[in-house]
Amino acid sequence: MTASAKPRKLTRREALKIGGGALLGGSALLGAAVTGCGGGGDDGAGQTGQADRTTVRFMTAQTLEKHRSLEPLIAEFMEIHPGIRIEHIKVPWDQAHSKYLTAILGGAPPDVMTIPSWWVTEFRAMGALEDLGPWVRDWPHLQGYSEQVKRLTRATMAFDGDQVFGLPTEVAVRSMFYRTEWLDEHGLAPAETREEWRALLERITDPSRQRYGYALRGARGGFWSWWAIAQEFAGSNAWFDEDHRCIINSPDHVAGLSYWNDLYQDGLAPPDSLNWGFNELVQGFWSGLCGTMEQDPEVVRTCLEHGLDEDRLAITVMPAGPRARVALSDGGYTSMSSASPNKDEAWTFLGWLMAPEQRLRYCRDVNMIPPFASAMEDPAFGQGLYRSFVEMVTDPAILQNWYPNYLPEMGEFLEVRVTEEQQKMLLKRQSPRETLDRLADFMTRAQKKYVDRYGPDTPRPPA
Amino acid sequence: MKKADPYLLLAPAYLLIAGFLFYPMATVFLLSLREYQLMDPLNTPFVGLDQYAIMLGDEYFWRSLWNSVVWVVVSLCFQFLLGFCLALLLNSARFRGRGIFQAIVFAPWAVSGFLIAIIWAWLLNGEFGLVNDLLIRAGLLEQKVGFLSREETALLSCVLANIWFGVTFFAVMLYAALQAIPPSLYEAADMDGATAWQSFWRVTAPMVKPAIVITILLRAIWIFNWADLIWVMTGGGPAGASRTLALYVFQKAFLGLDFGYSAALGVALTVVSLAFTAVFLRVTRFYGDEAAI
């Protein structure tokens, strides 16, 4: 090593230069980040690109598959309407809520947006959604929605008297899946009632052959399974009485939960299913471990991809409980922003995209159920594996599931509390009665808090 | 004015640390003083230390904290012991292809946490799992056990996967420390008639102690904060049996959407980590030893 290689002491001037350079670089980066965040805001102001074209910003928060299915529809719309340019803003689902809020509160909302049902009340309360009433009056398709969908739209407060804050995009609903080979072996047919279904599970369960009747979901999301049964036993979808006390621990609800709990305790579901979530459950069915499961239409494709076909798979409407047959359905809405500067153009797009023809094409593509009663006449939905799903949303005799998604505590309830409490029950550390008492207590407190803040006029379940 | 030079030179680094570390930390603390539900974002009243009071009465919090202790202590003990043995073996053995062997030993460290969780979840699967099959064939089990769905075994199953994954980290770090010990020390010990046991305790152990202390400390904090393995393997279940504090923070924030309370939990997580670090460094006399060296 030579002496000249020895590090030389920096002069103050040089130090300032380096420090200043770093600061400048830092601020440039920060500046870029800030403008990056705001970027595109100019675009939303309306007229861009060619002067005679109006831009409608369309924000969607959905799965990759659904985003992809929208592309050809958007392209077709722009061909039909050369004066309107659709700017499609795709938001990943897990960041959707905060992105939407940022856009709305930041004063640069999209013109049209897709939102899940449980955001409708929140966005309405913020004044972010435009009442589509004036446009919808001349829209020919409003009466075409199936009865169940109409009830859903009222329950989620998307439809409120003459006001319309969003048009249904699609419906997700559950039906019962069966492995027909197992049924045939015992000369059984899909069950009509919960009683028959339980008997069927007992017949097809045979642990020595690694066969179980029911793909039970004991972990996250298992709530929906037993909540449907509890409503079937109670014959009601209400959560609160007139005094805002939670009533999901009534003796009937307890009987429903006990029915579900017994399926596990009596060995009709795999012991491991105590900790099953969505993936394990679906896998448990197509792998041949379980003979039945309840699932959404999206799962049909998964089953077909894993070797099941129309001969080996039967899907029927959910078995009915002692007091009701319950549809566990939910869906998304497409709404217009109240701050949109181009409302007429936004409606032209929204009205076109939500029309039955476009809904059918889209739903066929993404395996969801179209919200229109006419879906039954479409061969893709009216027959075969999808028929029962359409029946679940078109039969007016079916009780519509409902839950109080306007309560901010609902996330905590569904994602943390319920899983914990139901697993304690499956582990026999508490009875179904105690489980529901604890959950009802949590919800009563949440509801009281809401009533104290916003008054007693809370959203109600569909009649 | 010359006095200012070092500060000016350090300023960019400090600004970056302040902007990207202290600012977010301060924000989390301020957030913990508010009621902040993401589903009710326009209504975030200041509630002072209320969330902390709720936390102290929250049975989920105490259970998660206890699970965290088990998760860290058991994982760490085995990772350290096995990792140290592995490092000693690698250091002492002389054979052809040692380099390749080392690379293979260190491979688990390069696997992503999610993948490890999926692999182990399958190995321990209650119906089709390899572990069940082997234990039944060996006559150790009469019937299949759902390792991930039983309260007694869920957390330990995650610990097992964690040990498998973390042993190699200790092996790498301690092997490097062992390599750095000058052979002359062993030669001198030999000349003085030291037995193998004595030269281990008098030469090897003191020489690698700083590396051991730092590695254990880093790993402890790391494991304490690590939630993805458990999340994928058991989701914290059944009934919270494998939920650690870090996982509880995640669940509260991103599933429960209660950012205020999860911020309070996050602050608790940090406080516990800092307290552990202070006690650990004192007990192991880390700085004292370094000064002696």
HADDOCK unambig.tbl for C-alpha pairs under 7 A between the chains (distance, minus, plus):
assign (segid A and resid 12 and name CA) (segid B and resid 5 and name CA) 6.45 0.50 0.50
assign (segid A and resid 15 and name CA) (segid B and resid 9 and name CA) 6.38 0.50 0.50
assign (segid A and resid 19 and name CA) (segid B and resid 8 and name CA) 6.45 0.50 0.50
assign (segid A and resid 19 and name CA) (segid B and resid 9 and name CA) 6.02 0.50 0.50
assign (segid A and resid 19 and name CA) (segid B and resid 12 and name CA) 6.44 0.50 0.50
assign (segid A and resid 22 and name CA) (segid B and resid 12 and name CA) 6.28 0.50 0.50
assign (segid A and resid 23 and name CA) (segid B and resid 12 and name CA) 6.38 0.50 0.50
assign (segid A and resid 271 and name CA) (segid B and resid 146 and name CA) 6.63 0.50 0.50
assign (segid A and resid 272 and name CA) (segid B and resid 126 and name CA) 5.62 0.50 0.50
assign (segid A and resid 272 and name CA) (segid B and resid 146 and name CA) 5.20 0.50 0.50
assign (segid A and resid 272 and name CA) (segid B and resid 149 and name CA) 5.42 0.50 0.50
assign (segid A and resid 274 and name CA) (segid B and resid 149 and name CA) 5.84 0.50 0.50
assign (segid A and resid 275 and name CA) (segid B and resid 149 and name CA) 5.27 0.50 0.50
assign (segid A and resid 275 and name CA) (segid B and resid 234 and name CA) 6.76 0.50 0.50
assign (segid A and resid 275 and name CA) (segid B and resid 237 and name CA) 6.59 0.50 0.50
assign (segid A and resid 275 and name CA) (segid B and resid 238 and name CA) 6.05 0.50 0.50
assign (segid A and resid 408 and name CA) (segid B and resid 37 and name CA) 6.59 0.50 0.50
assign (segid A and resid 408 and name CA) (segid B and resid 39 and name CA) 5.20 0.50 0.50
assign (segid A and resid 408 and name CA) (segid B and resid 40 and name CA) 6.08 0.50 0.50
assign (segid A and resid 411 and name CA) (segid B and resid 255 and name CA) 6.22 0.50 0.50
assign (segid A and resid 411 and name CA) (segid B and resid 256 and name CA) 4.44 0.50 0.50
assign (segid A and resid 411 and name CA) (segid B and resid 257 and name CA) 6.34 0.50 0.50
assign (segid A and resid 412 and name CA) (segid B and resid 255 and name CA) 6.74 0.50 0.50
assign (segid A and resid 412 and name CA) (segid B and resid 256 and name CA) 3.80 0.50 0.50
assign (segid A and resid 415 and name CA) (segid B and resid 255 and name CA) 5.65 0.50 0.50
assign (segid A and resid 415 and name CA) (segid B and resid 256 and name CA) 6.09 0.50 0.50
assign (segid A and resid 416 and name CA) (segid B and resid 256 and name CA) 6.77 0.50 0.50
assign (segid A and resid 419 and name CA) (segid B and resid 239 and name CA) 6.93 0.50 0.50
assign (segid A and resid 420 and name CA) (segid B and resid 239 and name CA) 4.30 0.50 0.50
assign (segid A and resid 420 and name CA) (segid B and resid 240 and name CA) 6.17 0.50 0.50
assign (segid A and resid 421 and name CA) (segid B and resid 239 and name CA) 6.69 0.50 0.50
assign (segid A and resid 423 and name CA) (segid B and resid 238 and name CA) 5.87 0.50 0.50
assign (segid A and resid 423 and name CA) (segid B and resid 239 and name CA) 4.87 0.50 0.50
assign (segid A and resid 424 and name CA) (segid B and resid 239 and name CA) 5.35 0.50 0.50
